[in-house]
């Protein structure tokens, strides 16, 4: 299922970036302003995570999230009122 592969992929990405930055979970938690337990949960595939918490962690790791989809180009054009 897509949801499971997304969560597993996210877990791997966060773990990889944390380790490449030579950060412990405690150090990353401090840098992101979140609890160390949530990092353990994310890295072990927990499926229920607050979006604001996830954004803090991704920001701390300098990970950019880009939304793509069939209608995104149309959406971006309509929202910005550009042709």
Biopython code that builds the backbone (N, CA, C, O; Angstrom):
import numpy as np
from Bio.PDB.StructureBuilder import StructureBuilder

atoms = [
    (1, "UNK", "N", (0.831, -1.178, 0.000)),
    (1, "UNK", "CA", (0.000, 0.000, 0.000)),
    (1, "UNK", "C", (0.882, 1.251, 0.000)),
    (1, "UNK", "O", (1.952, 1.255, 0.610)),
    (2, "UNK", "N", (0.442, 2.303, -0.676)),
    (2, "UNK", "CA", (1.222, 3.531, -0.814)),
    (2, "UNK", "C", (1.556, 4.146, 0.537)),
    (2, "UNK", "O", (2.685, 4.587, 0.754)),
    (3, "UNK", "N", (0.597, 4.178, 1.438)),
    (3, "UNK", "CA", (0.802, 4.791, 2.752)),
    (3, "UNK", "C", (1.993, 4.150, 3.468)),
    (3, "UNK", "O", (2.843, 4.857, 4.009)),
    (4, "UNK", "N", (2.058, 2.834, 3.475)),
    (4, "UNK", "CA", (3.146, 2.136, 4.157)),
    (4, "UNK", "C", (4.489, 2.432, 3.521)),
    (4, "UNK", "O", (5.468, 2.655, 4.233)),
    (5, "UNK", "N", (4.561, 2.441, 2.192)),
    (5, "UNK", "CA", (5.838, 2.708, 1.532)),
    (5, "UNK", "C", (6.269, 4.150, 1.772)),
    (5, "UNK", "O", (7.465, 4.421, 1.885)),
    (6, "UNK", "N", (5.324, 5.072, 1.853)),
    (6, "UNK", "CA", (5.649, 6.467, 2.145)),
    (6, "UNK", "C", (6.252, 6.581, 3.539)),
    (6, "UNK", "O", (7.283, 7.229, 3.719)),
    (7, "UNK", "N", (5.616, 5.955, 4.524)),
    (7, "UNK", "CA", (6.087, 6.025, 5.909)),
    (7, "UNK", "C", (7.471, 5.384, 6.025)),
    (7, "UNK", "O", (8.356, 5.932, 6.682)),
    (8, "UNK", "N", (7.657, 4.233, 5.392)),
    (8, "UNK", "CA", (8.961, 3.565, 5.431)),
    (8, "UNK", "C", (10.031, 4.413, 4.749)),
    (8, "UNK", "O", (11.158, 4.515, 5.234)),
    (9, "UNK", "N", (9.667, 5.021, 3.621)),
    (9, "UNK", "CA", (10.607, 5.887, 2.921)),
    (9, "UNK", "C", (10.982, 7.093, 3.757)),
    (9, "UNK", "O", (12.153, 7.469, 3.819)),
    (10, "UNK", "N", (10.007, 7.699, 4.395)),
    (10, "UNK", "CA", (10.245, 8.848, 5.254)),
    (10, "UNK", "C", (11.158, 8.460, 6.417)),
    (10, "UNK", "O", (12.072, 9.205, 6.767)),
    (11, "UNK", "N", (10.913, 7.315, 7.000)),
    (11, "UNK", "CA", (11.746, 6.829, 8.103)),
    (11, "UNK", "C", (13.199, 6.710, 7.654)),
    (11, "UNK", "O", (14.111, 7.144, 8.359)),
    (12, "UNK", "N", (13.405, 6.131, 6.496)),
    (12, "UNK", "CA", (14.755, 5.966, 5.972)),
    (12, "UNK", "C", (15.425, 7.286, 5.648)),
    (12, "UNK", "O", (16.616, 7.459, 5.905)),
    (13, "UNK", "N", (14.677, 8.211, 5.090)),
    (13, "UNK", "CA", (15.223, 9.528, 4.731)),
    (13, "UNK", "C", (15.656, 10.291, 5.976)),
    (13, "UNK", "O", (16.749, 10.857, 6.011)),
    (14, "UNK", "N", (14.805, 10.309, 6.994)),
    (14, "UNK", "CA", (15.145, 11.024, 8.233)),
    (14, "UNK", "C", (16.366, 10.388, 8.892)),
    (14, "UNK", "O", (17.278, 11.097, 9.316)),
    (15, "UNK", "N", (16.391, 9.076, 8.980)),
    (15, "UNK", "CA", (17.523, 8.378, 9.591)),
    (15, "UNK", "C", (18.810, 8.656, 8.827)),
    (15, "UNK", "O", (19.839, 8.970, 9.425)),
    (16, "UNK", "N", (18.751, 8.540, 7.508)),
    (16, "UNK", "CA", (19.921, 8.759, 6.657)),
    (16, "UNK", "C", (20.487, 10.165, 6.859)),
    (16, "UNK", "O", (21.685, 10.337, 7.084)),
    (17, "UNK", "N", (19.608, 11.169, 6.775)),
    (17, "UNK", "CA", (20.067, 12.546, 6.912)),
    (17, "UNK", "C", (20.612, 12.826, 8.321)),
    (17, "UNK", "O", (21.604, 13.538, 8.480)),
    (18, "UNK", "N", (19.968, 12.271, 9.315)),
    (18, "UNK", "CA", (20.459, 12.474, 10.688)),
    (18, "UNK", "C", (21.868, 11.908, 10.848)),
    (18, "UNK", "O", (22.758, 12.559, 11.395)),
    (19, "UNK", "N", (22.049, 10.686, 10.360)),
    (19, "UNK", "CA", (23.358, 10.038, 10.499)),
    (19, "UNK", "C", (24.425, 10.728, 9.656)),
    (19, "UNK", "O", (25.556, 10.893, 10.113)),
    (20, "UNK", "N", (24.088, 11.131, 8.437)),
    (20, "UNK", "CA", (25.046, 11.833, 7.575)),
    (20, "UNK", "C", (25.460, 13.168, 8.196)),
    (20, "UNK", "O", (26.582, 13.630, 7.988)),
    (21, "UNK", "N", (24.566, 13.780, 8.948)),
    (21, "UNK", "CA", (24.876, 15.024, 9.648)),
    (21, "UNK", "C", (25.546, 14.769, 10.993)),
    (21, "UNK", "O", (25.808, 15.699, 11.755)),
    (22, "UNK", "N", (25.822, 13.488, 11.276)),
    (22, "UNK", "CA", (26.485, 13.074, 12.523)),
    (22, "UNK", "C", (25.762, 13.600, 13.766)),
    (22, "UNK", "O", (26.374, 14.101, 14.710)),
    (23, "UNK", "N", (24.436, 13.463, 13.725)),
    (23, "UNK", "CA", (23.605, 13.893, 14.848)),
    (23, "UNK", "C", (23.006, 12.688, 15.558)),
    (23, "UNK", "O", (22.580, 11.729, 14.915)),
    (24, "UNK", "N", (22.976, 12.740, 16.862)),
    (24, "UNK", "CA", (22.223, 11.735, 17.613)),
    (24, "UNK", "C", (20.758, 12.150, 17.570)),
    (24, "UNK", "O", (20.437, 13.263, 17.152)),
    (25, "UNK", "N", (19.887, 11.277, 17.993)),
    (25, "UNK", "CA", (18.476, 11.644, 18.059)),
    (25, "UNK", "C", (18.272, 12.805, 19.031)),
    (25, "UNK", "O", (17.467, 13.701, 18.776)),
    (26, "UNK", "N", (18.990, 12.785, 20.122)),
    (26, "UNK", "CA", (18.866, 13.851, 21.119)),
    (26, "UNK", "C", (19.307, 15.185, 20.516)),
    (26, "UNK", "O", (18.650, 16.205, 20.722)),
    (27, "UNK", "N", (20.404, 15.180, 19.779)),
    (27, "UNK", "CA", (20.899, 16.416, 19.162)),
    (27, "UNK", "C", (19.913, 16.947, 18.114)),
    (27, "UNK", "O", (19.634, 18.145, 18.065)),
    (28, "UNK", "N", (19.396, 16.053, 17.287)),
    (28, "UNK", "CA", (18.434, 16.486, 16.272)),
    (28, "UNK", "C", (17.147, 16.981, 16.924)),
    (28, "UNK", "O", (16.571, 17.977, 16.486)),
    (29, "UNK", "N", (16.702, 16.299, 17.954)),
    (29, "UNK", "CA", (15.497, 16.725, 18.666)),
    (29, "UNK", "C", (15.677, 18.143, 19.201)),
    (29, "UNK", "O", (14.783, 18.979, 19.074)),
    (30, "UNK", "N", (16.821, 18.403, 19.789)),
    (30, "UNK", "CA", (17.103, 19.733, 20.327)),
    (30, "UNK", "C", (17.111, 20.766, 19.191)),
    (30, "UNK", "O", (16.505, 21.831, 19.303)),
    (31, "UNK", "N", (17.800, 20.436, 18.114)),
    (31, "UNK", "CA", (17.897, 21.351, 16.959)),
    (31, "UNK", "C", (16.514, 21.649, 16.366)),
    (31, "UNK", "O", (16.241, 22.779, 15.960)),
    (32, "UNK", "N", (15.651, 20.638, 16.318)),
    (32, "UNK", "CA", (14.320, 20.789, 15.725)),
    (32, "UNK", "C", (13.293, 21.318, 16.723)),
    (32, "UNK", "O", (12.218, 21.766, 16.324)),
    (33, "UNK", "N", (13.613, 21.270, 18.008)),
    (33, "UNK", "CA", (12.662, 21.713, 19.018)),
    (33, "UNK", "C", (11.538, 20.717, 19.256)),
    (33, "UNK", "O", (10.393, 21.098, 19.499)),
    (34, "UNK", "N", (11.884, 19.429, 19.183)),
    (34, "UNK", "CA", (10.902, 18.359, 19.415)),
    (34, "UNK", "C", (11.485, 17.377, 20.418)),
    (34, "UNK", "O", (12.663, 17.458, 20.768)),
    (35, "UNK", "N", (10.658, 16.451, 20.876)),
    (35, "UNK", "CA", (11.129, 15.432, 21.805)),
    (35, "UNK", "C", (11.882, 14.323, 21.083)),
    (35, "UNK", "O", (11.602, 14.024, 19.922)),
    (36, "UNK", "N", (12.851, 13.709, 21.786)),
    (36, "UNK", "CA", (13.645, 12.648, 21.154)),
    (36, "UNK", "C", (12.807, 11.409, 20.849)),
    (36, "UNK", "O", (13.139, 10.647, 19.941)),
    (37, "UNK", "N", (11.743, 11.207, 21.587)),
    (37, "UNK", "CA", (10.893, 10.035, 21.357)),
    (37, "UNK", "C", (10.241, 10.080, 19.989)),
    (37, "UNK", "O", (10.088, 9.041, 19.346)),
    (38, "UNK", "N", (9.852, 11.267, 19.528)),
    (38, "UNK", "CA", (9.208, 11.364, 18.217)),
    (38, "UNK", "C", (10.180, 10.980, 17.112)),
    (38, "UNK", "O", (9.771, 10.406, 16.103)),
    (39, "UNK", "N", (11.459, 11.288, 17.287)),
    (39, "UNK", "CA", (12.447, 10.878, 16.278)),
    (39, "UNK", "C", (12.560, 9.357, 16.222)),
    (39, "UNK", "O", (12.631, 8.771, 15.142)),
    (40, "UNK", "N", (12.577, 8.734, 17.379)),
    (40, "UNK", "CA", (12.582, 7.267, 17.418)),
    (40, "UNK", "C", (11.349, 6.743, 16.698)),
    (40, "UNK", "O", (11.446, 5.822, 15.888)),
    (41, "UNK", "N", (10.192, 7.327, 16.989)),
    (41, "UNK", "CA", (8.942, 6.877, 16.369)),
    (41, "UNK", "C", (8.993, 7.025, 14.841)),
    (41, "UNK", "O", (8.630, 6.102, 14.112)),
    (42, "UNK", "N", (9.439, 8.176, 14.373)),
    (42, "UNK", "CA", (9.516, 8.398, 12.920)),
    (42, "UNK", "C", (10.476, 7.409, 12.284)),
    (42, "UNK", "O", (10.152, 6.791, 11.270)),
    (43, "UNK", "N", (11.644, 7.255, 12.868)),
    (43, "UNK", "CA", (12.657, 6.360, 12.301)),
    (43, "UNK", "C", (12.234, 4.895, 12.348)),
    (43, "UNK", "O", (12.810, 4.058, 11.654)),
    (44, "UNK", "N", (11.245, 4.588, 13.151)),
    (44, "UNK", "CA", (10.738, 3.216, 13.215)),
    (44, "UNK", "C", (9.363, 3.065, 12.559)),
    (44, "UNK", "O", (8.662, 2.078, 12.781)),
    (45, "UNK", "N", (8.992, 4.059, 11.750)),
    (45, "UNK", "CA", (7.814, 3.920, 10.903)),
    (45, "UNK", "C", (6.472, 4.196, 11.541)),
    (45, "UNK", "O", (5.450, 3.706, 11.061)),
    (46, "UNK", "N", (6.452, 4.970, 12.614)),
    (46, "UNK", "CA", (5.151, 5.309, 13.212)),
    (46, "UNK", "C", (4.302, 6.035, 12.176)),
    (46, "UNK", "O", (4.782, 6.936, 11.489)),
    (47, "UNK", "N", (3.057, 5.642, 12.072)),
    (47, "UNK", "CA", (2.177, 6.154, 11.026)),
    (47, "UNK", "C", (1.409, 7.408, 11.416)),
    (47, "UNK", "O", (0.839, 8.070, 10.548)),
    (48, "UNK", "N", (1.379, 7.748, 12.687)),
    (48, "UNK", "CA", (0.651, 8.944, 13.109)),
    (48, "UNK", "C", (1.638, 9.945, 13.692)),
    (48, "UNK", "O", (2.143, 9.780, 14.803)),
    (49, "UNK", "N", (1.897, 10.982, 12.913)),
    (49, "UNK", "CA", (2.834, 12.026, 13.308)),
    (49, "UNK", "C", (2.177, 13.362, 13.018)),
    (49, "UNK", "O", (1.561, 13.540, 11.967)),
    (50, "UNK", "N", (2.304, 14.294, 13.935)),
    (50, "UNK", "CA", (1.771, 15.632, 13.683)),
    (50, "UNK", "C", (2.577, 16.288, 12.567)),
    (50, "UNK", "O", (3.805, 16.208, 12.542)),
    (51, "UNK", "N", (1.878, 16.929, 11.655)),
    (51, "UNK", "CA", (2.539, 17.558, 10.519)),
    (51, "UNK", "C", (3.493, 18.653, 10.976)),
    (51, "UNK", "O", (4.594, 18.772, 10.437)),
    (52, "UNK", "N", (3.096, 19.448, 11.950)),
    (52, "UNK", "CA", (3.984, 20.526, 12.402)),
    (52, "UNK", "C", (5.275, 19.975, 12.997)),
    (52, "UNK", "O", (6.331, 20.589, 12.846)),
    (53, "UNK", "N", (5.208, 18.850, 13.659)),
    (53, "UNK", "CA", (6.402, 18.210, 14.211)),
    (53, "UNK", "C", (7.295, 17.698, 13.086)),
    (53, "UNK", "O", (8.511, 17.889, 13.111)),
    (54, "UNK", "N", (6.688, 17.053, 12.109)),
    (54, "UNK", "CA", (7.452, 16.552, 10.967)),
    (54, "UNK", "C", (8.141, 17.696, 10.230)),
    (54, "UNK", "O", (9.301, 17.568, 9.840)),
    (55, "UNK", "N", (7.446, 18.800, 10.038)),
    (55, "UNK", "CA", (8.021, 19.958, 9.348)),
    (55, "UNK", "C", (9.229, 20.490, 10.112)),
    (55, "UNK", "O", (10.235, 20.843, 9.496)),
    (56, "UNK", "N", (9.152, 20.556, 11.427)),
    (56, "UNK", "CA", (10.294, 21.013, 12.238)),
    (56, "UNK", "C", (11.511, 20.123, 12.027)),
    (56, "UNK", "O", (12.633, 20.611, 11.897)),
    (57, "UNK", "N", (11.283, 18.824, 11.994)),
    (57, "UNK", "CA", (12.385, 17.875, 11.818)),
    (57, "UNK", "C", (12.981, 18.001, 10.415)),
    (57, "UNK", "O", (14.201, 18.039, 10.259)),
    (58, "UNK", "N", (12.127, 18.066, 9.406)),
    (58, "UNK", "CA", (12.619, 18.207, 8.038)),
    (58, "UNK", "C", (13.370, 19.523, 7.863)),
    (58, "UNK", "O", (14.400, 19.562, 7.190)),
    (59, "UNK", "N", (12.868, 20.594, 8.458)),
    (59, "UNK", "CA", (13.573, 21.883, 8.402)),
    (59, "UNK", "C", (14.950, 21.783, 9.055)),
    (59, "UNK", "O", (15.936, 22.282, 8.513)),
    (60, "UNK", "N", (15.013, 21.145, 10.205)),
    (60, "UNK", "CA", (16.285, 21.010, 10.919)),
    (60, "UNK", "C", (17.304, 20.217, 10.097)),
    (60, "UNK", "O", (18.508, 20.448, 10.202)),
    (61, "UNK", "N", (16.817, 19.289, 9.287)),
    (61, "UNK", "CA", (17.690, 18.480, 8.435)),
    (61, "UNK", "C", (17.878, 19.093, 7.042)),
    (61, "UNK", "O", (18.575, 18.537, 6.194)),
    (62, "UNK", "N", (17.242, 20.249, 6.825)),
    (62, "UNK", "CA", (17.296, 20.945, 5.535)),
    (62, "UNK", "C", (16.774, 20.066, 4.396)),
    (62, "UNK", "O", (17.348, 20.023, 3.308)),
    (63, "UNK", "N", (15.676, 19.371, 4.674)),
    (63, "UNK", "CA", (15.012, 18.545, 3.670)),
    (63, "UNK", "C", (13.825, 19.330, 3.133)),
    (63, "UNK", "O", (12.970, 19.785, 3.893)),
    (64, "UNK", "N", (13.784, 19.481, 1.823)),
    (64, "UNK", "CA", (12.705, 20.204, 1.161)),
    (64, "UNK", "C", (11.656, 19.197, 0.692)),
    (64, "UNK", "O", (11.988, 18.150, 0.136)),
    (65, "UNK", "N", (10.397, 19.527, 0.923)),
    (65, "UNK", "CA", (9.290, 18.688, 0.462)),
    (65, "UNK", "C", (8.634, 19.389, -0.715)),
    (65, "UNK", "O", (8.304, 20.573, -0.639)),
    (66, "UNK", "N", (8.448, 18.657, -1.795)),
    (66, "UNK", "CA", (7.813, 19.210, -2.984)),
    (66, "UNK", "C", (6.574, 18.387, -3.308)),
    (66, "UNK", "O", (6.643, 17.165, -3.435)),
    (67, "UNK", "N", (5.453, 19.065, -3.439)),
    (67, "UNK", "CA", (4.214, 18.374, -3.772)),
    (67, "UNK", "C", (4.073, 18.312, -5.284)),
    (67, "UNK", "O", (4.187, 19.323, -5.976)),
    (68, "UNK", "N", (3.825, 17.120, -5.779)),
    (68, "UNK", "CA", (3.629, 16.938, -7.207)),
    (68, "UNK", "C", (2.335, 16.172, -7.421)),
    (68, "UNK", "O", (1.852, 15.475, -6.529)),
    (69, "UNK", "N", (1.801, 16.307, -8.580)),
    (69, "UNK", "CA", (0.581, 15.587, -8.904)),
    (69, "UNK", "C", (0.036, 16.079, -10.230)),
    (69, "UNK", "O", (0.514, 17.056, -10.807)),
    (70, "UNK", "N", (-0.955, 15.386, -10.682)),
    (70, "UNK", "CA", (-1.539, 15.651, -11.986)),
    (70, "UNK", "C", (-2.028, 17.092, -12.128)),
    (70, "UNK", "O", (-1.895, 17.683, -13.200)),
    (71, "UNK", "N", (-2.582, 17.654, -11.081)),
    (71, "UNK", "CA", (-3.182, 18.985, -11.163)),
    (71, "UNK", "C", (-2.321, 20.093, -10.548)),
    (71, "UNK", "O", (-2.763, 21.241, -10.500)),
    (72, "UNK", "N", (-1.125, 19.791, -10.085)),
    (72, "UNK", "CA", (-0.326, 20.797, -9.391)),
    (72, "UNK", "C", (0.062, 21.964, -10.287)),
    (72, "UNK", "O", (0.040, 23.109, -9.835)),
    (73, "UNK", "N", (0.413, 21.712, -11.534)),
    (73, "UNK", "CA", (0.769, 22.812, -12.427)),
    (73, "UNK", "C", (-0.430, 23.745, -12.605)),
    (73, "UNK", "O", (-0.284, 24.966, -12.564)),
    (74, "UNK", "N", (-1.604, 23.165, -12.800)),
    (74, "UNK", "CA", (-2.832, 23.958, -12.930)),
    (74, "UNK", "C", (-3.121, 24.716, -11.635)),
    (74, "UNK", "O", (-3.467, 25.896, -11.668)),
    (75, "UNK", "N", (-2.980, 24.045, -10.510)),
    (75, "UNK", "CA", (-3.209, 24.674, -9.215)),
    (75, "UNK", "C", (-2.281, 25.878, -9.028)),
    (75, "UNK", "O", (-2.731, 26.966, -8.667)),
    (76, "UNK", "N", (-0.992, 25.676, -9.274)),
    (76, "UNK", "CA", (-0.021, 26.758, -9.105)),
    (76, "UNK", "C", (-0.339, 27.942, -10.018)),
    (76, "UNK", "O", (-0.206, 29.097, -9.615)),
    (77, "UNK", "N", (-0.756, 27.651, -11.236)),
    (77, "UNK", "CA", (-1.114, 28.711, -12.171)),
    (77, "UNK", "C", (-2.346, 29.462, -11.665)),
    (77, "UNK", "O", (-2.365, 30.692, -11.686)),
    (78, "UNK", "N", (-3.369, 28.743, -11.213)),
    (78, "UNK", "CA", (-4.600, 29.371, -10.738)),
    (78, "UNK", "C", (-4.374, 30.191, -9.464)),
    (78, "UNK", "O", (-4.925, 31.282, -9.320)),
    (79, "UNK", "N", (-3.584, 29.677, -8.566)),
    (79, "UNK", "CA", (-3.337, 30.353, -7.293)),
    (79, "UNK", "C", (-2.527, 31.623, -7.509)),
    (79, "UNK", "O", (-2.780, 32.634, -6.854)),
    (80, "UNK", "N", (-1.571, 31.588, -8.406)),
    (80, "UNK", "CA", (-0.724, 32.758, -8.632)),
    (80, "UNK", "C", (-1.262, 33.647, -9.750)),
    (80, "UNK", "O", (-0.684, 34.693, -10.049)),
    (81, "UNK", "N", (-2.378, 33.229, -10.373)),
    (81, "UNK", "CA", (-3.000, 33.972, -11.465)),
    (81, "UNK", "C", (-2.052, 34.252, -12.618)),
    (81, "UNK", "O", (-2.085, 35.318, -13.233)),
    (82, "UNK", "N", (-1.197, 33.256, -12.897)),
    (82, "UNK", "CA", (-0.269, 33.392, -14.009)),
    (82, "UNK", "C", (-0.625, 32.383, -15.097)),
    (82, "UNK", "O", (-1.062, 31.270, -14.805)),
    (83, "UNK", "N", (-0.435, 32.782, -16.347)),
    (83, "UNK", "CA", (-0.726, 31.835, -17.446)),
    (83, "UNK", "C", (0.268, 30.709, -17.523)),
    (83, "UNK", "O", (0.153, 29.843, -18.390)),
]
sb = StructureBuilder()
sb.init_structure("model")
sb.init_model(0)
sb.init_chain("A")
sb.init_seg("    ")
for serial, (resi, resn, name, xyz) in enumerate(atoms, 1):
    if name == "N":
        sb.init_residue(resn, " ", resi, " ")
    sb.init_atom(name, np.array(xyz, "f"), 0.0, 1.0, " ", f" {name:<3s}", serial, name[0])
structure = sb.get_structure()
